[in-house]
Amino acid sequence: MSAPVAVIGSGIGGLVTALALAPQPVLLITRADLGAGTSSAWAQGGIAAALGEDDSPELHLEDTLGAGDGLSDRNAARAIVSAAPEVIAFLERHGVLFDREENGAFQRGLEAAHSRHRILHAGGDASGAAIIAALAKAVAATPSVTVMSGTEVRRLLVEDNSVRGLLCVRNDRALPIETGRVVLATGGIGGLYHASTNPAGNFGQGVMLAARAGAALSDMEFVQFHPTALATATRPLPLISEAVRGEGAILVNDRNERFLAGTPSAELAPRDVVARAIAAEMARGRQVFLDAPPALRARFATRFPAITKICARAGIDPATDRIPVRPAEHYHMGGIATDIDARTTVSGLWAVGECAATGLHGANRLASNSLLEAAAAGLAAARNIAARPGITTAPSITAAVPPAAQTDRVRSIISRHLGVIRNGPALATAVTALLPLAQNTGPDADPAVVALSIAVFAALRTESRGAHARSDFPDKNAHPRRQTMTLDDIFTAAGTISGAHPIRHSLARSA
């Protein structure tokens, strides 16, 4: 009998994959409880879907390619945006209740860089939580899915470039699991930054696992900073959704200057443009605020109940007060290189959601495309996996269990040198500091592998494009290209950048 498919992570990508694979046996592995500790549950904006009469997948595609700034994969992007009707239907079949008008039509919101109102919400500005709650309930009721919570995957076990199992830790004890089919749905890299809107425990575990297994990574330099996180001492930083600006709120500094007034699309310009503009104001010593018009203030609590509660905890009333904001790490466009079937370059390994680099986002993610991408990739992965038989022979486990990750040292390095604006000397400093950490076997090593990958990709991209902005290379190159490297490639490049002599890494293998 074949081993079950192992799905690692219980955000929207992992939950959709597990449900779509039914009735095939699935082992869903999650560090926290089902659906907890996931960025998906924190998504406020909703899910982009071209379902309106004035809209089409082609219009959605063009908006996506525009935000991607020349680096999106057109074929991958077309496949994902065209999957929106299937995705929405799948989510509704599994209990998601999208907000609708009185006539039964979907309520459709507008967000930055979208040319149409196409953002679907569930539960107003708590869309992610509503979607995850519904899908988690559906998974819990699916007999073919076994949920293993409180379990952390420390290594993928590979042989001849094929997955043979997992090395996990549960209740402080090593737990090897046999499987030849693994789906990584582990989320993003927020834990690598001091200022982030994402769970602090997510440091890019899926990227690390895939890289150490020999899989190729793509676009690691492209880290999206959401322009409007609530500027408080709370960590992670609460997010003030782009939908607030979509409803008419403007950005002003403490001199009441609307500093984006002369920018095309103003407050609804692409996120990288807005984030850099706010960062520039802060560099001048200015504070920045979201200022809602009177009409929005009067109905703010009804339109944005979750954001109203977030603000209230900070002593801010959006009905009367301006909301202080700042940029914060929000989404990683890069990750594990995948094709349109979510396959990685390692046989038996798929990746979905934020940990994957499908080519949809290119250099900058279009707002609310992430939930669509994760669900579409989950459906694609399930279809592809269904056609692949599982292994029936158990591997001989030889890998040692790595220590639990610690992120403090790595977080300080990457927050200082890989922010909204970057430059060559700072990137070289980061690479030099991260390389020895990534090559050791201590608790810093796994987060350092991810951080080093971002730093090396950023150092090699000598231009400013999308979310990657360099003060020493402010212009775009004439011929943009995506970057793809394995961990050995990254170590080699890091050695060149830092002047060190890197060692090649060792894969966790089965004998």
C-alpha positions in Angstrom: 0.0 0.0 0.0 1.3 3.5 -0.9 2.3 5.9 1.8 -0.1 8.9 2.1 0.6 12.2 0.5 2.2 14.5 3.1 1.0 18.1 3.0 3.0 20.5 5.2 1.1 23.5 6.3 -2.5 24.4 7.0 -3.0 27.7 5.2 -5.2 28.0 2.2 -2.7 26.2 -0.1 -2.4 23.2 2.2 -6.0 22.9 3.1 -7.2 23.2 -0.6 -4.6 20.5 -1.6 -5.7 18.1 1.1 -9.4 18.6 0.2 -8.8 18.3 -3.5 -6.9 15.0 -3.1 -9.8 13.3 -1.3 -10.5 10.4 -1.2 -6.7 9.7 -1.5 -5.1 9.4 1.9 -3.4 12.6 3.1 -1.3 13.3 6.1 -1.6 17.0 6.9 1.3 18.2 9.1 1.1 21.5 10.9 3.2 23.1 13.7 0.2 24.6 15.3 -3.5 23.6 15.4 -5.3 23.2 12.1 -5.4 26.6 10.4 -3.6 28.4 13.2 -0.3 30.3 12.8 -0.9 30.9 9.1 -0.6 34.1 7.1 -3.7 33.1 5.2 -5.9 33.6 8.2 -4.7 37.2 8.6 -5.5 38.3 5.0 -7.9 41.2 5.0 -8.1 42.2 1.4 -9.8 39.0 0.0 -9.3 37.1 -3.2 -9.0 38.5 -6.7 -11.3 36.9 -9.2 -12.4 38.4 -12.6 -16.1 37.5 -12.3 -17.8 40.8 -13.1 -19.6 41.5 -16.4 -17.1 44.3 -17.0 -14.1 42.1 -16.3 -12.3 39.2 -17.9 -9.3 36.9 -17.2 -7.4 38.9 -19.8 -7.9 42.2 -18.0 -6.9 40.5 -14.7 -3.8 39.1 -16.5 -2.7 42.5 -17.8 -3.1 44.0 -14.4 -1.0 41.2 -12.9 1.7 41.5 -15.6 1.8 45.3 -15.0 2.4 44.9 -11.3 5.0 42.2 -12.0 7.1 44.8 -13.8 8.3 42.7 -16.6 9.2 39.5 -14.7 5.9 37.6 -14.5 5.6 34.3 -16.4 2.7 35.1 -18.8 1.7 31.4 -19.2 1.7 30.7 -15.5 -0.1 34.0 -14.7 -2.8 33.2 -17.4 -3.4 29.7 -16.0 -3.8 31.1 -12.4 -6.1 34.0 -13.1 -8.2 31.8 -15.5 -8.7 29.3 -12.7 -10.6 31.9 -10.6 -14.1 30.6 -11.3 -13.0 27.0 -10.4 -11.3 28.3 -7.2 -14.3 30.3 -6.1 -16.7 27.4 -6.8 -14.4 25.0 -4.9 -14.2 27.3 -1.9 -18.0 27.7 -1.8 -18.5 23.9 -2.0 -16.4 23.6 1.1 -18.3 26.1 3.1 -16.8 29.5 2.3 -19.5 32.2 2.3 -18.5 35.2 0.1 -20.1 38.5 0.8 -22.9 39.2 -1.7 -25.2 42.1 -2.7 -28.9 42.1 -2.0 -29.5 40.7 -5.5 -27.2 37.8 -4.8 -24.2 39.0 -6.9 -20.7 39.0 -5.4 -19.7 42.1 -3.7 -16.5 43.2 -5.5 -14.0 45.6 -4.0 -11.2 47.6 -5.6 -7.5 47.5 -4.6 -4.3 49.1 -5.9 -3.3 48.5 -9.5 -6.5 46.6 -10.4 -8.4 48.1 -13.3 -11.7 46.6 -12.2 -13.6 45.9 -8.9 -12.8 42.2 -8.6 -11.8 41.6 -4.9 -14.2 39.1 -3.3 -14.5 39.2 0.5 -15.8 36.8 3.1 -16.7 38.3 6.4 -15.8 41.8 5.3 -12.2 42.7 6.1 -11.6 39.3 7.8 -11.6 37.3 4.6 -8.6 35.2 5.4 -10.0 34.1 8.8 -13.4 33.2 7.3 -11.9 31.2 4.5 -9.5 29.3 6.7 -12.2 28.6 9.3 -14.4 27.1 6.6 -11.7 25.0 5.0 -10.4 23.8 8.3 -13.9 22.6 9.3 -14.1 20.8 5.9 -10.7 19.1 6.4 -11.7 18.0 9.9 -14.8 16.4 8.4 -12.9 14.6 5.6 -12.1 11.0 6.5 -9.2 10.7 4.0 -7.2 13.5 5.8 -5.3 12.8 9.0 -4.2 15.9 10.7 -0.9 15.8 12.7 -0.6 19.0 14.6 2.2 20.1 16.9 4.7 18.6 14.4 7.6 20.4 12.8 9.3 19.1 9.6 13.1 19.6 10.0 14.3 17.9 6.8 13.2 16.3 3.6 14.8 12.9 3.0 15.9 12.5 -0.6 17.7 9.9 -2.7 18.6 10.3 -6.4 16.7 13.7 -6.5 13.5 12.0 -5.3 11.7 12.5 -2.0 11.7 9.4 0.2 10.5 10.7 3.5 10.4 13.4 6.2 12.3 13.9 9.3 10.0 15.6 11.9 10.0 16.5 15.5 7.0 16.0 17.7 6.8 16.3 21.5 10.6 16.9 21.4 11.2 13.4 19.8 12.4 12.6 16.3 9.7 11.2 14.0 10.7 9.8 10.6 7.8 9.5 8.1 7.9 7.5 4.9 6.4 9.1 1.8 7.4 9.7 -1.8 5.0 12.6 -2.3 5.3 15.9 -0.3 3.5 19.2 -0.8 5.1 22.2 0.9 2.5 24.8 1.9 4.5 26.5 4.6 3.9 30.2 4.0 6.3 33.1 4.0 9.4 34.7 5.6 7.9 37.3 8.0 9.9 36.0 10.9 13.1 37.2 9.3 12.1 40.9 9.7 11.5 43.0 12.8 8.7 44.9 11.0 6.4 42.4 9.5 2.7 41.8 9.2 3.1 38.0 9.3 3.5 35.3 12.0 6.9 35.6 13.7 7.4 31.9 13.5 7.4 31.8 9.7 11.0 32.2 8.6 10.7 30.5 5.2 10.8 26.9 6.4 9.5 25.5 3.1 12.1 27.3 1.1 14.8 26.0 3.5 13.5 22.4 3.3 13.4 22.5 -0.5 16.8 24.2 -0.9 18.5 21.7 1.4 16.9 18.9 -0.6 18.5 20.3 -3.8 15.5 22.1 -5.3 15.9 25.3 -7.3 14.8 28.6 -5.9 13.6 31.6 -7.9 13.1 35.4 -7.5 14.3 35.3 -3.8 15.2 39.0 -3.9 11.6 40.2 -4.3 10.2 40.9 -0.9 7.0 43.0 -0.8 6.6 45.6 1.9 3.0 46.5 2.6 2.9 50.3 2.7 0.4 50.6 5.5 1.0 48.5 8.5 -0.2 50.2 11.7 2.7 52.0 13.2 2.7 50.7 16.8 5.1 48.7 19.0 3.0 45.6 18.5 4.8 42.7 16.7 3.8 41.4 14.2 2.5 44.8 13.0 -1.2 44.9 12.4 -2.2 45.4 8.7 -4.3 48.3 7.5 -5.7 46.8 4.3 -5.3 48.4 0.9 -9.1 48.3 0.7 -9.1 51.4 3.1 -7.3 53.4 0.4 -9.7 51.8 -2.2 -12.5 53.4 -0.2 -11.0 56.8 -0.5 -8.5 57.2 2.3 -5.4 59.3 1.4 -1.8 59.3 2.8 -0.5 62.5 4.4 2.5 63.3 6.5 2.6 65.2 9.8 2.6 68.5 7.9 -0.7 67.4 6.3 1.0 67.1 2.9 -0.5 64.6 0.5 2.9 63.4 -0.8 1.6 61.0 -3.4 -0.7 63.5 -5.1 1.6 63.8 -8.1 2.1 60.1 -8.5 0.1 58.2 -11.2 -2.8 56.4 -9.4 -1.7 58.2 -6.2 -2.6 56.1 -3.1 -3.6 53.2 -5.4 -0.3 53.0 -7.1 1.5 49.6 -6.9 2.6 48.7 -3.4 6.3 49.1 -4.1 5.8 52.7 -5.2 3.7 53.6 -2.2 6.0 51.8 0.3 9.1 53.6 -1.1 7.2 57.0 -0.9 6.3 56.4 2.8 9.9 55.1 3.6 11.2 58.3 2.0 9.0 60.5 4.2 10.1 58.5 7.3 13.7 59.0 6.3 13.1 62.7 6.4 11.8 62.4 9.9 8.2 62.7 9.0 5.3 60.6 10.4 2.8 59.2 7.9 -1.0 58.8 8.4 -4.0 57.3 6.5 -6.6 60.1 6.5 -10.1 58.9 5.7 -12.7 61.2 4.1 -15.7 62.1 6.3 -18.0 59.8 4.4 -15.7 56.8 5.1 -15.1 57.8 8.7 -18.9 57.7 9.3 -19.1 54.1 8.2 -15.6 52.9 9.0 -16.6 50.6 11.8 -19.2 48.9 9.6 -17.1 48.6 6.5 -13.9 47.6 8.4 -14.9 46.0 11.7 -11.6 44.0 12.1 -9.4 47.1 11.4 -11.5 49.2 13.8 -10.8 46.7 16.5 -7.1 46.6 15.6 -7.0 50.4 15.8 -8.9 50.5 19.1 -6.3 48.3 20.8 -3.8 51.0 19.9 -6.0 53.7 21.2 -7.0 55.0 17.7 -10.6 55.6 16.6 -10.7 55.7 12.7 -14.0 57.6 13.0 -12.2 60.6 14.4 -8.4 60.0 14.2 -5.9 59.6 11.4 -4.2 56.2 11.4 -0.4 56.1 11.7 1.2 53.8 9.2 4.6 52.5 8.1 5.9 49.9 5.6 6.4 46.4 6.8 7.4 43.1 5.2 4.2 41.5 3.9 4.7 39.0 1.2 7.5 37.1 -0.5 7.2 36.9 -4.3 10.2 34.5 -4.5 10.5 31.0 -3.3 10.7 27.4 -4.5 10.7 27.3 -8.3 7.6 25.5 -9.6 5.9 24.8 -12.9 2.1 25.3 -13.6 1.4 21.9 -11.9 3.2 23.1 -8.7 6.1 20.6 -9.3 9.5 21.5 -8.1 12.8 20.4 -9.5 12.9 17.5 -7.0 10.8 14.5 -8.0 7.9 13.9 -5.6 8.0 17.4 -4.2 5.4 20.1 -4.9 5.1 23.6 -3.5 2.0 25.8 -3.2 1.2 29.3 -1.8 3.7 31.8 -0.6 6.6 29.4 -0.3 6.5 28.8 -4.1 7.6 30.9 -7.0 5.1 30.2 -9.8 6.0 33.2 -11.9 2.6 34.8 -11.3 3.9 37.7 -9.2 7.1 38.6 -11.0 8.8 41.5 -9.3 5.8 42.6 -7.4 2.5 41.0 -6.3 -0.8 42.4 -7.4 -3.0 42.9 -4.4 -5.2 39.9 -3.4 -3.6 37.6 -6.0 -2.0 35.5 -3.3 -5.0 33.6 -2.0 -6.1 32.9 -5.6 -2.6 31.6 -6.4 -2.4 29.4 -3.4 -5.8 27.8 -4.0 -5.2 27.4 -7.8 -1.8 25.8 -7.1 -3.4 23.5 -4.6 -5.9 22.3 -7.1 -3.2 21.9 -9.8 -0.9 20.0 -7.4 -3.7 17.6 -6.4 -4.5 16.8 -10.0 -0.8 16.2 -10.7 -0.3 14.1 -7.6 -3.3 11.9 -8.4 -1.6 10.7 -11.5 1.6 9.7 -9.6 1.9 6.5 -7.6 3.4 6.6 -4.1 6.4 4.7 -2.9 5.9 1.4 -1.1 9.4 0.7 0.3 10.6 2.3 3.5 13.9 4.3 3.4 16.7 3.8 5.9 16.8 7.1 7.8 20.4 8.4 8.2 20.0 12.2 8.8 20.6 13.7 12.2 17.8 15.9 13.6 18.8 19.6 13.3 18.2 21.9 16.3 15.1 24.1 16.6 15.6 27.3 14.6 16.5 30.6 16.3 16.0 33.7 14.2 17.2 36.6 16.4 20.7 37.0 14.8 19.5 36.5 11.3 16.5 38.9 11.8 18.9 41.7 12.9 21.0 41.3 9.8 18.3 41.1 7.2 16.2 43.9 8.8 19.2 46.2 8.7 20.4 45.4 5.2 17.5 44.1 3.1 14.7 46.6 3.7 12.7 48.8 1.3 15.8 50.4 -0.2 19.0 48.4 -0.7 22.6 49.0 -1.8 25.6 47.0 -2.8 27.8 47.5 0.3 24.9 46.7 2.6 24.1 43.6 0.7 27.7 42.4 0.7 27.8 43.0 4.5 24.7 40.9 4.9 26.1 38.1 2.7 29.4 38.1 4.7 27.5 37.9 8.0 25.0 35.2 6.9 27.3 32.8 5.0 29.0 31.3 8.0 25.7 31.0 9.9 24.1 29.2 6.9 27.0 26.8 6.7 27.1 25.8 10.3 24.9 23.3 12.1 23.6 25.6 14.9 20.2 26.9 15.5 20.9 30.0 13.2 21.6 27.8 10.2 18.1 27.2 8.8 16.9 30.8 8.9 20.3 31.9 7.6 19.9 29.7 4.5 16.7 31.6 3.6 18.1 35.0 4.5 21.4 34.3 2.6 19.4 33.3 -0.5 17.5 36.6 -0.4 20.7 38.6 0.0 22.6 36.8 -2.8 19.7 37.1 -5.3 19.5 40.8 -4.3 23.2 41.4 -4.7 23.2 39.9 -8.2 20.2 41.9 -9.4 21.9 45.2 -10.3 18.8 47.2 -11.1 15.7 48.5 -9.4 12.5 46.6 -10.4 9.3 46.1 -8.6 9.8 45.4 -5.0 13.6 45.3 -5.3 14.9 48.9 -5.1 18.6 49.7 -5.1 19.9 53.2 -4.4 23.1 52.4 -6.3 21.2 51.0 -9.3 18.1 53.1 -9.5 17.3 52.2 -13.2 15.8 49.1 -14.8 17.9 46.9 -17.0 16.8 46.8 -20.6 16.4 43.0 -20.7 14.8 41.8 -17.4 15.3 38.2 -16.4 14.3 35.9 -13.6 17.0 34.3 -11.5 17.0 30.6 -10.5 19.6 29.0 -8.3 20.2 25.9 -6.1 21.7 26.2 -2.7 25.1 25.2 -4.0 24.8 28.0 -6.5 23.9 30.4 -3.8 26.8 29.3 -1.6 29.2 29.7 -4.5 27.9 33.2 -5.3 28.0 34.1 -1.6 31.7 33.1 -1.5 32.4 35.4 -4.4 30.5 38.3 -2.9 32.0 38.0 0.5 35.5 36.8 -0.5 35.1 33.6 1.5 35.5 30.0 0.3 32.1 28.3 0.9 31.7 24.6 1.4 29.1 22.6 -0.4 26.1 21.7 1.7 25.0 18.1 2.4 21.6 16.8 1.6 19.5 14.8 4.1 19.5 11.4 2.4 18.1 8.0 2.8 20.6 5.2 2.3 
